[in-house]
C-alpha cells in the first residue's frame, strides 16, 4: 500500500507507515496464533483424535534441553513452555500473512502449509508420528487448525488496516 492510499497516514513519515504495516502484520499473526492455540487446546480436551501438537512441542523442548545437558522440567511446566513457544513461533510465522489485500490468500496458503508440515515433519524430526498422524481425522484436524490460524491472522490484520483508515 502506498502512503497516499492509506488515509490515516497522510501526515506520517514513510518509516512510520512501514512501522504501522509491520505492527498490523505482527498483531494479525499473534491473533491467528492465539486462536489456533485456543481452539487446539479446547479440541484436544473433548476429542481423543485431536492432534497433540502440544506433545510435539514438549518433546522438542525436552530434547533440546537434554542435548544442552540440562534436565527438562516436570510435564506441567514443559507444557506451559510449549504453549508459550507455540504462540510466539506461530505468531511470527502467521505475521508473514501481511495486512494488504492479498493477506487472505497468504493466510490460507501459510495455514495449509503449516498443517501439512504438522503431519509430515514430526516423524523425520524424531518427535514421533502418533501426536499428529494417529488417524485420518487427526491429520484433517491438524491441517484445519493451522488453516484456521492463517485465516484468522489475515482477518485480524485486515481489520486493523480498516480500523486505521
Phi and psi in degrees as GROMACS dihedral restraints (atoms count N, CA, C in turn):
[ dihedral_restraints ]
;  ai    aj    ak    al  type     phi  dphi    fc
    3     4     5     6     1   -80.5    20    10
    4     5     6     7     1   150.3    20    10
    6     7     8     9     1   -51.9    20    10
    7     8     9    10     1   -38.1    20    10
    9    10    11    12     1   -71.0    20    10
   10    11    12    13     1   -16.2    20    10
   12    13    14    15     1   -85.1    20    10
   13    14    15    16     1   -18.9    20    10
   15    16    17    18     1   -93.8    20    10
   16    17    18    19     1    99.1    20    10
   18    19    20    21     1   -54.6    20    10
   19    20    21    22     1   -41.4    20    10
   21    22    23    24     1   -77.0    20    10
   22    23    24    25     1   -11.1    20    10
   24    25    26    27     1   -97.8    20    10
   25    26    27    28     1     9.4    20    10
   27    28    29    30     1   -56.1    20    10
   28    29    30    31     1   -38.8    20    10
   30    31    32    33     1   -97.8    20    10
   31    32    33    34     1     7.3    20    10
   33    34    35    36     1   -93.6    20    10
   34    35    36    37     1   151.1    20    10
   36    37    38    39     1   -72.7    20    10
   37    38    39    40     1   155.2    20    10
   39    40    41    42     1   -55.9    20    10
   40    41    42    43     1   -37.7    20    10
   42    43    44    45     1   -68.4    20    10
   43    44    45    46     1   -28.3    20    10
   45    46    47    48     1   -70.5    20    10
   46    47    48    49     1   -39.0    20    10
   48    49    50    51     1   -64.3    20    10
   49    50    51    52     1   -42.9    20    10
   51    52    53    54     1   -61.7    20    10
   52    53    54    55     1   -40.8    20    10
   54    55    56    57     1   -65.2    20    10
   55    56    57    58     1   -38.9    20    10
   57    58    59    60     1   -63.5    20    10
   58    59    60    61     1   -42.6    20    10
   60    61    62    63     1   -63.3    20    10
   61    62    63    64     1   -41.8    20    10
   63    64    65    66     1   -63.0    20    10
   64    65    66    67     1   -44.7    20    10
   66    67    68    69     1   -64.7    20    10
   67    68    69    70     1   -38.3    20    10
   69    70    71    72     1   -62.3    20    10
   70    71    72    73     1   -42.4    20    10
   72    73    74    75     1   -67.0    20    10
   73    74    75    76     1   -44.5    20    10
   75    76    77    78     1   -64.4    20    10
   76    77    78    79     1   -41.5    20    10
   78    79    80    81     1   -65.5    20    10
   79    80    81    82     1   -40.6    20    10
   81    82    83    84     1   -62.1    20    10
   82    83    84    85     1   -43.8    20    10
   84    85    86    87     1   -61.0    20    10
   85    86    87    88     1   -43.1    20    10
   87    88    89    90     1   -63.8    20    10
   88    89    90    91     1   -41.5    20    10
   90    91    92    93     1   -62.1    20    10
   91    92    93    94     1   -44.9    20    10
   93    94    95    96     1   -61.2    20    10
   94    95    96    97     1   -42.0    20    10
   96    97    98    99     1   -66.4    20    10
   97    98    99   100     1   -40.3    20    10
   99   100   101   102     1   -66.3    20    10
  100   101   102   103     1   -40.5    20    10
  102   103   104   105     1   -66.2    20    10
  103   104   105   106     1   -45.4    20    10
  105   106   107   108     1   -55.5    20    10
  106   107   108   109     1   -48.9    20    10
  108   109   110   111     1   -66.2    20    10
  109   110   111   112     1   -43.3    20    10
  111   112   113   114     1   -64.1    20    10
  112   113   114   115     1   -44.5    20    10
  114   115   116   117     1   -67.5    20    10
  115   116   117   118     1   -42.1    20    10
  117   118   119   120     1   -61.0    20    10
  118   119   120   121     1   -48.4    20    10
  120   121   122   123     1   -62.4    20    10
  121   122   123   124     1   -38.2    20    10
  123   124   125   126     1   -68.1    20    10
  124   125   126   127     1   -45.2    20    10
  126   127   128   129     1   -63.5    20    10
  127   128   129   130     1   -42.2    20    10
  129   130   131   132     1   -67.1    20    10
  130   131   132   133     1   -20.1    20    10
  132   133   134   135     1   -81.4    20    10
  133   134   135   136     1   -19.9    20    10
  135   136   137   138     1  -115.7    20    10
  136   137   138   139     1   -13.9    20    10
  138   139   140   141     1  -126.2    20    10
  139   140   141   142     1   114.2    20    10
  141   142   143   144     1   -65.6    20    10
  142   143   144   145     1   -17.7    20    10
  144   145   146   147     1   -91.6    20    10
  145   146   147   148     1     0.5    20    10
  147   148   149   150     1   -62.1    20    10
  148   149   150   151     1   146.0    20    10
  150   151   152   153     1   -64.6    20    10
  151   152   153   154     1   148.4    20    10
  153   154   155   156     1  -114.2    20    10
  154   155   156   157     1    66.9    20    10
  156   157   158   159     1   -65.2    20    10
  157   158   159   160     1   -25.4    20    10
  159   160   161   162     1   -62.7    20    10
  160   161   162   163     1   -38.6    20    10
  162   163   164   165     1   -65.4    20    10
  163   164   165   166     1   -40.4    20    10
  165   166   167   168     1   -62.6    20    10
  166   167   168   169     1   -41.5    20    10
  168   169   170   171     1   -63.0    20    10
  169   170   171   172     1   -41.6    20    10
  171   172   173   174     1   -62.6    20    10
  172   173   174   175     1   -43.5    20    10
  174   175   176   177     1   -62.7    20    10
  175   176   177   178     1   -42.2    20    10
  177   178   179   180     1   -63.6    20    10
  178   179   180   181     1   -44.4    20    10
  180   181   182   183     1   -64.3    20    10
  181   182   183   184     1   -46.8    20    10
  183   184   185   186     1   -60.0    20    10
  184   185   186   187     1   -43.2    20    10
  186   187   188   189     1   -63.2    20    10
  187   188   189   190     1   -43.6    20    10
  189   190   191   192     1   -63.6    20    10
  190   191   192   193     1   -41.1    20    10
  192   193   194   195     1   -64.4    20    10
  193   194   195   196     1   -42.5    20    10
  195   196   197   198     1   -63.6    20    10
  196   197   198   199     1   -40.3    20    10
  198   199   200   201     1   -65.4    20    10
  199   200   201   202     1   -28.1    20    10
  201   202   203   204     1   -85.5    20    10
  202   203   204   205     1    -0.7    20    10
  204   205   206   207     1    85.3    20    10
  205   206   207   208     1    11.6    20    10
  207   208   209   210     1  -101.5    20    10
  208   209   210   211     1   156.1    20    10
  210   211   212   213     1   -92.7    20    10
  211   212   213   214     1   124.5    20    10
  213   214   215   216     1   -63.6    20    10
  214   215   216   217     1   149.7    20    10
  216   217   218   219     1   -73.7    20    10
  217   218   219   220     1  -179.0    20    10
  219   220   221   222     1   -63.9    20    10
  220   221   222   223     1   163.7    20    10
  222   223   224   225     1   -59.3    20    10
  223   224   225   226     1   -36.8    20    10
  225   226   227   228     1   -64.1    20    10
  226   227   228   229     1   -45.6    20    10
  228   229   230   231     1   -66.4    20    10
  229   230   231   232     1   -42.1    20    10
  231   232   233   234     1   -60.2    20    10
  232   233   234   235     1   -40.6    20    10
  234   235   236   237     1   -63.0    20    10
  235   236   237   238     1   -44.0    20    10
  237   238   239   240     1   -60.7    20    10
  238   239   240   241     1   -44.0    20    10
  240   241   242   243     1   -62.5    20    10
  241   242   243   244     1   -40.8    20    10
  243   244   245   246     1   -63.5    20    10
  244   245   246   247     1   -39.5    20    10
  246   247   248   249     1   -64.8    20    10
  247   248   249   250     1   -43.8    20    10
  249   250   251   252     1   -63.4    20    10
  250   251   252   253     1   -44.9    20    10
  252   253   254   255     1   -61.4    20    10
  253   254   255   256     1   -40.0    20    10
  255   256   257   258     1   -62.0    20    10
  256   257   258   259     1   -47.2    20    10
  258   259   260   261     1   -64.1    20    10
  259   260   261   262     1   -42.3    20    10
  261   262   263   264     1   -67.1    20    10
  262   263   264   265     1   -51.8    20    10
  264   265   266   267     1   -67.1    20    10
  265   266   267   268     1   -43.4    20    10
  267   268   269   270     1   -66.2    20    10
  268   269   270   271     1   -36.7    20    10
  270   271   272   273     1   -62.4    20    10
  271   272   273   274     1   -43.6    20    10
  273   274   275   276     1   -66.3    20    10
  274   275   276   277     1   -41.7    20    10
  276   277   278   279     1   -61.5    20    10
  277   278   279   280     1   -50.3    20    10
  279   280   281   282     1   -68.4    20    10
  280   281   282   283     1   -19.1    20    10
  282   283   284   285     1   -66.8    20    10
  283   284   285   286     1   -18.3    20    10
  285   286   287   288     1   -65.4    20    10
  286   287   288   289     1   -14.0    20    10
  288   289   290   291     1   -59.0    20    10
  289   290   291   292     1   -34.0    20    10
  291   292   293   294     1    79.3    20    10
  292   293   294   295     1  -170.7    20    10
  294   295   296   297     1  -133.7    20    10
  295   296   297   298     1     6.4    20    10
  297   298   299   300     1   -82.9    20    10
  298   299   300   301     1  -174.8    20    10
  300   301   302   303     1   -65.5    20    10
  301   302   303   304     1   -18.6    20    10
  303   304   305   306     1   -90.5    20    10
  304   305   306   307     1     5.3    20    10
  306   307   308   309     1   -58.6    20    10
  307   308   309   310     1   -34.7    20    10
  309   310   311   312     1   -60.4    20    10
  310   311   312   313     1   -45.1    20    10
  312   313   314   315     1   -66.6    20    10
  313   314   315   316     1   -46.5    20    10
  315   316   317   318     1   -64.2    20    10
  316   317   318   319     1   -40.2    20    10
  318   319   320   321     1   -61.3    20    10
  319   320   321   322     1   -44.2    20    10
  321   322   323   324     1   -65.8    20    10
  322   323   324   325     1   -43.2    20    10
  324   325   326   327     1   -65.0    20    10
  325   326   327   328     1   -48.8    20    10
  327   328   329   330     1   -61.6    20    10
  328   329   330   331     1   -40.8    20    10
  330   331   332   333     1   -63.7    20    10
  331   332   333   334     1   -45.9    20    10
  333   334   335   336     1   -63.3    20    10
  334   335   336   337     1   -42.5    20    10
  336   337   338   339     1   -64.6    20    10
  337   338   339   340     1   -39.7    20    10
  339   340   341   342     1   -64.1    20    10
  340   341   342   343     1   -39.9    20    10
  342   343   344   345     1   -64.1    20    10
  343   344   345   346     1   -42.5    20    10
  345   346   347   348     1   -64.6    20    10
  346   347   348   349     1   -41.8    20    10
  348   349   350   351     1   -63.1    20    10
  349   350   351   352     1   -35.1    20    10
  351   352   353   354     1   -64.6    20    10
  352   353   354   355     1   -26.5    20    10
  354   355   356   357     1  -100.9    20    10
  355   356   357   358     1   -15.3    20    10
  357   358   359   360     1  -105.8    20    10
  358   359   360   361     1   -23.7    20    10
  360   361   362   363     1   -89.3    20    10
  361   362   363   364     1   -32.7    20    10
  363   364   365   366     1   -55.7    20    10
  364   365   366   367     1   -41.9    20    10
  366   367   368   369     1   -59.0    20    10
  367   368   369   370     1   -57.1    20    10
  369   370   371   372     1   -60.8    20    10
  370   371   372   373     1   -25.5    20    10
  372   373   374   375     1   -83.3    20    10
  373   374   375   376     1    -1.6    20    10
  375   376   377   378     1    78.2    20    10
  376   377   378   379     1    21.5    20    10
  378   379   380   381     1   -99.3    20    10
  379   380   381   382     1    -1.8    20    10
  381   382   383   384     1    94.0    20    10
  382   383   384   385     1   158.6    20    10
  384   385   386   387     1  -110.4    20    10
  385   386   387   388     1   -18.9    20    10
  387   388   389   390     1   -59.7    20    10
  388   389   390   391     1   -43.4    20    10
  390   391   392   393     1   -60.5    20    10
  391   392   393   394     1   -28.3    20    10
  393   394   395   396     1  -119.6    20    10
  394   395   396   397     1    -9.5    20    10
  396   397   398   399     1  -125.5    20    10
  397   398   399   400     1    16.1    20    10
  399   400   401   402     1   -51.4    20    10
  400   401   402   403     1   -50.4    20    10
  402   403   404   405     1  -138.3    20    10
  403   404   405   406     1   170.4    20    10
  405   406   407   408     1   -60.9    20    10
  406   407   408   409     1   -38.1    20    10
  408   409   410   411     1   -63.4    20    10
  409   410   411   412     1   -39.9    20    10
  411   412   413   414     1   -60.5    20    10
  412   413   414   415     1   -45.6    20    10
  414   415   416   417     1   -63.1    20    10
  415   416   417   418     1   -45.1    20    10
  417   418   419   420     1   -63.2    20    10
  418   419   420   421     1   -40.9    20    10
  420   421   422   423     1   -64.9    20    10
  421   422   423   424     1   -39.0    20    10
  423   424   425   426     1   -60.3    20    10
  424   425   426   427     1   -49.1    20    10
  426   427   428   429     1   -62.5    20    10
  427   428   429   430     1   -44.0    20    10
  429   430   431   432     1   -62.5    20    10
  430   431   432   433     1   -40.3    20    10
  432   433   434   435     1   -63.5    20    10
  433   434   435   436     1   -46.3    20    10
  435   436   437   438     1   -69.8    20    10
  436   437   438   439     1   -34.1    20    10
  438   439   440   441     1   -62.1    20    10
  439   440   441   442     1   -43.7    20    10
  441   442   443   444     1   -57.1    20    10
  442   443   444   445     1   -44.2    20    10
  444   445   446   447     1   -60.5    20    10
  445   446   447   448     1   -42.3    20    10
  447   448   449   450     1   -65.8    20    10
  448   449   450   451     1   -42.0    20    10
  450   451   452   453     1   -68.3    20    10
  451   452   453   454     1   -39.8    20    10
  453   454   455   456     1   -64.1    20    10
  454   455   456   457     1   -37.5    20    10
  456   457   458   459     1   -62.6    20    10
  457   458   459   460     1   -44.9    20    10
  459   460   461   462     1   -64.1    20    10
  460   461   462   463     1   -43.1    20    10
  462   463   464   465     1   -61.7    20    10
  463   464   465   466     1   -44.9    20    10
  465   466   467   468     1   -66.1    20    10
  466   467   468   469     1   -44.4    20    10
  468   469   470   471     1   -63.1    20    10
  469   470   471   472     1   -43.8    20    10
  471   472   473   474     1   -65.0    20    10
  472   473   474   475     1   -36.9    20    10
  474   475   476   477     1   -63.6    20    10
  475   476   477   478     1   -38.4    20    10
  477   478   479   480     1   -66.8    20    10
  478   479   480   481     1   -39.5    20    10
  480   481   482   483     1   -61.0    20    10
  481   482   483   484     1   -46.7    20    10
  483   484   485   486     1   -65.0    20    10
  484   485   486   487     1   -37.7    20    10
  486   487   488   489     1   -67.9    20    10
  487   488   489   490     1   -27.4    20    10
  489   490   491   492     1   -88.3    20    10
  490   491   492   493     1    -3.1    20    10
